Amino acid sequence: MVDYAMMSRFTRGYASLLYADKPTVAKIHGFCVAGGTDIARLGDQKAKRLLLTGDCLSGREAAEWGLAIEAPEPEDLDARTEVLVQRIAAMPVNQLMMVKLALNSALLAQGVQTSRMVSAVFDGISRHAREGYSFAARAAEAGFKQAVAERDAAPYDDFGPSTNKG
């Protein structure tokens, strides 16, 4: 339950973006780790593909799969983000709030909160499984970065912009 309480605090922090009155826009250049509730919106097949294989997606693939709005070239990222933010900001605040509430109500009806709770429980369970203890011991011995590199080596070999090549 200590793990559950800790992970619940983390997920509540991230979920605060869902409950914020106004939309949130993230500009990301580089790697990004998706949360379970984001992956759940992909549908079963794609979510399972990512969760069961650890596959990485490029920015372009993330956009194609619906995890990103677009994937501009790095030199265009700032300008494209500014255009998007300005377009959103042109809408009256009360309209932004209503649209966000309406769309979020559908997500909540689909069980996003329940999924978040179950994921927090499973996260704690997995850290107390044999593999979790082994990883923590290796990270303490060799350092976190080395432990992750070893964990993600064969059979995954997933370091890079995209491993979803078929």
C-alpha positions in Angstrom: 0.0 0.0 0.0 3.0 2.3 0.5 3.8 1.8 -3.2 0.2 2.4 -4.2 0.1 5.6 -2.2 3.3 6.8 -3.8 2.2 6.0 -7.4 -1.3 7.4 -6.7 0.3 10.7 -5.8 2.3 10.7 -9.0 -0.7 9.8 -11.2 -2.9 12.4 -9.5 -0.2 14.9 -10.3 -0.3 14.0 -14.0 -4.1 13.7 -14.0 -4.3 17.3 -12.8 -3.7 18.2 -16.4 -6.9 16.3 -17.3 -8.8 18.3 -14.7 -7.3 21.7 -15.4 -9.8 24.3 -16.7 -7.8 25.0 -19.9 -6.1 22.8 -22.5 -2.5 21.7 -22.0 -0.1 21.8 -24.9 3.3 20.0 -24.7 6.1 20.7 -27.0 8.5 17.7 -27.0 11.8 17.2 -28.9 13.3 13.9 -28.1 12.1 10.9 -26.2 8.8 10.8 -24.3 7.3 8.1 -22.1 3.6 7.7 -22.5 1.3 7.1 -19.5 -1.0 4.1 -19.4 -4.1 6.3 -19.8 -2.7 7.8 -23.0 -1.9 4.3 -24.4 -5.4 3.1 -23.5 -6.8 5.6 -26.0 -5.0 3.7 -28.8 -7.3 0.7 -28.7 -6.4 -2.8 -27.5 -4.2 -3.9 -30.3 -1.8 -0.9 -30.5 -1.7 -0.5 -26.7 -0.8 -4.1 -26.3 1.8 -3.9 -29.0 3.6 -1.1 -27.1 3.1 -2.5 -23.6 4.0 -6.1 -24.4 7.1 -5.4 -26.6 8.5 -2.1 -25.3 8.6 -0.8 -28.9 9.6 2.7 -29.5 7.8 5.0 -31.9 9.3 7.9 -33.9 7.5 11.2 -33.6 6.0 10.7 -37.0 4.7 7.2 -36.0 3.3 8.7 -32.7 1.4 11.2 -34.8 0.1 8.5 -37.1 -1.0 6.4 -34.1 -2.8 9.4 -32.5 -0.3 9.9 -29.6 0.8 13.3 -31.0 -1.0 15.9 -33.1 1.9 16.4 -35.5 5.6 15.7 -35.8 7.3 18.7 -37.5 11.0 18.8 -38.3 13.0 19.9 -35.3 13.7 23.3 -36.8 10.0 23.9 -37.2 8.9 22.7 -33.8 8.9 26.1 -32.0 7.0 27.8 -34.8 4.4 25.0 -35.2 3.8 25.0 -31.5 3.3 28.7 -31.4 0.8 28.6 -34.3 -1.2 25.9 -32.5 -1.1 27.8 -29.2 -2.2 31.0 -30.9 -5.1 29.2 -32.6 -6.3 27.7 -29.3 -5.9 31.0 -27.5 -8.2 32.7 -30.0 -11.1 30.7 -28.7 -13.0 32.3 -25.8 -12.0 30.8 -22.4 -15.5 29.7 -21.5 -15.6 27.8 -24.8 -12.3 26.2 -24.1 -13.5 25.1 -20.7 -16.8 23.6 -22.1 -15.1 21.7 -24.9 -12.5 20.3 -22.5 -15.2 19.3 -20.0 -17.3 17.6 -22.7 -14.4 15.7 -24.2 -13.1 14.7 -20.7 -16.5 13.4 -19.7 -16.2 10.8 -22.5 -12.8 9.7 -21.3 -14.0 9.5 -17.7 -17.0 7.4 -18.8 -14.6 5.0 -20.5 -12.9 4.3 -17.2 -9.8 6.4 -17.3 -9.8 6.7 -13.5 -10.2 3.0 -12.9 -7.4 2.2 -15.4 -5.2 4.7 -13.5 -5.9 3.0 -10.2 -5.3 -0.5 -11.5 -2.0 0.6 -13.1 -0.8 2.1 -9.8 -1.6 -1.2 -8.0 0.2 -3.2 -10.7 3.2 -0.9 -10.7 3.7 -1.6 -7.0 3.2 -5.3 -7.4 5.8 -5.4 -10.3 8.4 -3.6 -8.2 8.0 -6.3 -5.5 8.3 -9.2 -8.0 11.6 -11.1 -8.6 12.3 -9.0 -11.7 11.7 -5.7 -9.8 14.0 -6.7 -7.0 16.7 -7.8 -9.5 16.5 -4.6 -11.4 16.7 -2.5 -8.2 19.7 -4.5 -7.0 21.5 -4.1 -10.4 20.7 -0.4 -10.5 22.2 0.0 -7.0 25.3 -2.0 -8.1 26.0 -0.6 -11.6 23.9 2.6 -11.6 20.5 3.2 -13.0 21.6 4.1 -16.5 23.6 0.9 -16.9 20.8 -1.2 -15.4 18.3 0.3 -18.0 20.8 -0.3 -20.8 21.2 -3.9 -19.8 17.4 -4.4 -19.3 16.7 -2.9 -22.8 19.3 -4.9 -24.6 18.5 -8.1 -26.4 15.9 -9.3 -27.0 14.5 -5.8 -27.2 17.3 -3.7 -28.6 14.9 -0.9 -28.6 17.1 2.1 -28.1 16.5 4.5 -31.0 13.7 6.6 -32.5 11.6 3.6 -33.7 11.5 -0.1 -33.3 8.1 -0.5 -34.7 9.3 -1.8 -38.1 7.3 -5.0 -38.4 
